[in-house]
């Protein structure tokens, strides 16, 4: 397991990385919103960024890139135009966003409360079949079992399609099969922060097919099949526990490994539960890590685990304060990070080192 941190423009650094050498790319690039006047957020990374990333990625390697709800269409288009195959869009849903709205004083405004961020999932084109690509490069598939949600069994019985068969006494009965897993639920393309605002939107209900009789027959069926067929329930219940849970970055997570750093003012506002917010009276408005868009380590760890082969190499071309690197190291993966700002790169180095003290962090530039 190794860590290499580059300081510089990722468009200049990625050409120095070997082609077909990266197992997964997990990143949080600029959203192009001119966030609090930050120069680095003046635009969404265009095709040239993702073309450079495509070159260093192994065939079948996955790319996960956060985007802003107003601009992620440009991000998705740039990624696709660079040659990546768009596979899905994940949602990170949270309850602590704060509306950046102009208050007209008459009950009207200019913006909605932010409550989710999209995560674009793309994949470098495969070399041959999925099986052949996995055999050759170890990439091309998701680590489903490693990312199942919860530990309770989701095993259930259901009708096995339209295949019915007679018993020895010539009585026809529905064919049933056992499906599901004893290891938890299949990971979904939704992630939430566990806040009360989010949990209230997911009332506890039973899912799947209910117990009872399914109305209607099957095609040309007669007899009992014309009036209805018995079905068995899934026995699966819960609310937002069905989806992966990760709270927003805490102050301890944000500042981990930065004890020797001086505190700096937090010059942004991102919700009453976020570190440094200006909305909550008495909240401390300074931190050693003053990066304005820190993602929680647990979230980045889960994403690295989802798309990276065990022991693989994760690249983040927009490293910021190093949350992807922390997640990659926690998963036993090697990490390559690129950050334009020297101060943020040093913060990232210390935060990543705090995950595994004594780990050699190479600084390529």
Helices and strands as residue ranges (DSSP letters): E 3-7, H 10-13, G 14-16, E 22-27, G 35-37, G 39-41, H 47-56, E 57-66, H 72-81, E 84-93, E 116-124, H 130-137, G 145-147, E 156-166, E 172-179, E 190-192, H 196-199, E 205-207, E 212-215, H 224-227, E 228-231, E 236-238, G 240-242, E 244-245, H 251-255, E 264-265, E 286-287, H 297-307, E 313-316, H 323-330, E 334-339, H 342-355, E 361-363
